[in-house]
Amino acid sequence: MPFTRAGALWSALIAGFLVLIVLLVFIMQNTGPVDLAFFAWTWNLPKGVAILLAAISGGLLTALVGTARIFQLRRAAKRNIAAQR
């Protein structure tokens, strides 16, 4: 069977839904309250939600740092190409 973009999109969509279902089960099984404190702020969240928010925050921070590095490398590549001319 040949590889197509539509097939890859379907596969990614199904995998994404499976991950969402697993996350939903995880959150529903970890509903016990957790007290969180950050500097002067304190709040109370379900344990599953707190872990999910921490994972999302870590992912966003990683994406931000990666994006900055990509821009830095592109700028260096453009300078290198201009210097070779």
N, C-alpha and C positions, 0 to 999 in steps of 0.2 A: 504494500500500500504506500503510495507516494506521500511525502511530507508536504502539507499545505499550511498556509498562514491561518486559514479558517480552522483547520484541525488543531493547530497549536493554540489558537485562541480558545477553542472549546475545552481543550485539556487544562489550560490555565484557569478558565472559569470554574470548571469542576473542582480542581485542586483548591482554589480559593474558597469555594463554598464548603468543602470538607474541613478546611482549616477553621472557618467561621463556626461550623457546627462543633468542632472540638473545643474552641474557645468558649462558646456558649455553655457547653456542658461543664467546663472547668469553672466558669464564673458561678454557675448555678450550684455547684458542689462546694464552693468556698464562699459562703455568704456570711460567715462569722465576722463581727466588726473588728476593725483594727484602728488603733489611734496612731495618727501620723503627726510628726512635728517637723517643721522646717523653719529655722530661725525663730521668729515670734509667732508664726502661724501654726495652729493645730487644727486638725479636722479628723473626722471619723468616717471611714469608708469600709465597705465589705472587702474582705481579704482578696477575693478574685479580681475585683475592680482595681484595687491598689496595685496588684502585681501586673495587671494588664496595662495600666497607665504608666508604670515604670518601664515596661518593655517598649511601649510606644514612644515614650520620651527618649529612651536610649537609641531606638531606631532613627528617630528624627534628628537627634544630635549627630549620629554617625553619618546620615545622609547630608547634613549641613557641612560637616568637615570634609566629606568626600567631594561635594560640589565645589567647595573652595579650592581644594587641591586640583581638581580638574581644570578650573579656570586658571590657576597658577601654571599648570603644565601647558595649557593652550597658549598662554601669553609667552611663555619661554620658547615654545616651538615656533611661533610667529616671528619672534626676534631672531631665532636661529636661521630661519628661512630668509629673512630680510638681510641678515649679515652675510649670507652666502652669495647673494646677488651682486 
